[in-house]
Amino acid sequence: MDKYDYMILDIIQTYKQEQQSHIRLAVLERNFWKRIEADTDLSVGQARIGERITNLYLDGILQNKNGYTLTKKGREQLAFAPWKQGEVA
């Protein structure tokens, strides 16, 4: 996992805490692109958000039940994010 995978986990968890519901794919993608638009280290081709979400799902880190949410494993992984809790990457 790299910092962008952790960013996806953070977006999902933050949305869940603020909205008390699971995040839809379109909202997740929009929030991801907003966070990385100023990131010059990442090209559009490298972002591959769909592939990232798929891999996180297959690894059992997130689940899709009427929207995306983190699994227990995903919440544990988020604790190892390469930034401090509450800090925007």
C-alpha positions as CSV (number, residue, x, y, z in Angstrom):
1,M,0.0,0.0,0.0
2,D,1.2,3.5,-0.8
3,K,0.0,6.9,0.5
4,Y,-2.7,7.1,-2.1
5,D,-4.2,3.8,-0.9
6,Y,-4.2,5.1,2.6
7,M,-5.8,8.3,1.3
8,I,-8.7,6.3,-0.1
9,L,-9.1,4.6,3.3
10,D,-9.0,8.0,5.0
11,I,-11.6,9.4,2.7
12,I,-13.9,6.5,3.3
13,Q,-13.5,6.7,7.1
14,T,-13.9,10.4,7.3
15,Y,-17.1,10.3,5.2
16,K,-18.5,7.6,7.5
17,Q,-17.7,9.6,10.6
18,E,-19.2,12.8,9.2
19,Q,-22.2,11.5,7.3
20,Q,-23.0,8.3,9.3
21,S,-23.4,6.4,6.0
22,H,-21.3,4.5,3.5
23,I,-19.7,6.5,0.7
24,R,-20.8,6.0,-2.9
25,L,-18.2,5.4,-5.6
26,A,-18.8,8.8,-7.4
27,V,-18.3,10.7,-4.1
28,L,-15.2,8.7,-3.3
29,E,-13.7,9.4,-6.7
30,R,-14.5,13.1,-6.5
31,N,-13.0,13.4,-3.0
32,F,-9.9,11.5,-4.2
33,W,-9.3,13.7,-7.2
34,K,-9.8,16.9,-5.1
35,R,-7.1,15.8,-2.7
36,I,-4.6,14.9,-5.3
37,E,-5.2,17.7,-7.8
38,A,-2.2,19.6,-6.5
39,D,0.0,16.6,-6.2
40,T,2.7,16.9,-8.9
41,D,4.2,13.5,-8.0
42,L,1.2,11.6,-9.3
43,S,0.1,11.4,-12.9
44,V,-3.5,10.6,-14.0
45,G,-2.3,7.2,-15.2
46,Q,-0.6,6.4,-11.9
47,A,-3.8,7.3,-9.9
48,R,-5.8,4.4,-11.2
49,I,-8.4,4.9,-8.5
50,G,-10.7,2.1,-9.9
51,E,-7.8,-0.4,-9.7
52,R,-6.8,0.8,-6.3
53,I,-10.4,0.4,-4.9
54,T,-10.6,-3.1,-6.5
55,N,-7.3,-4.2,-5.0
56,L,-8.4,-2.9,-1.5
57,Y,-11.7,-4.7,-1.9
58,L,-9.9,-8.0,-2.9
59,D,-7.5,-7.6,0.0
60,G,-10.4,-7.4,2.4
61,I,-9.6,-3.9,3.4
62,L,-12.9,-2.4,2.3
63,Q,-16.4,-3.7,1.5
64,N,-19.2,-2.5,-0.6
65,K,-22.6,-2.8,1.0
66,N,-24.8,-0.1,-0.5
67,G,-21.7,2.1,-0.5
68,Y,-18.1,1.6,0.6
69,T,-16.9,1.2,4.1
70,L,-13.8,-0.1,5.8
71,T,-13.6,-3.6,7.2
72,K,-11.9,-4.2,10.6
73,K,-8.7,-5.0,8.7
74,G,-9.1,-1.6,6.8
75,R,-9.5,0.3,10.0
76,E,-6.4,-1.4,11.4
77,Q,-4.5,-0.5,8.2
78,L,-5.6,3.1,8.5
79,A,-3.8,3.4,11.8
80,F,-0.5,2.9,9.9
81,A,-1.2,5.8,7.4
82,P,1.9,7.8,6.5
83,W,0.5,11.0,8.1
84,K,-0.9,12.0,11.4
85,Q,-4.6,11.4,12.1
86,G,-6.7,14.3,10.9
87,E,-3.9,15.7,8.7
88,V,-4.6,15.9,5.0
89,A,-2.0,14.1,2.9
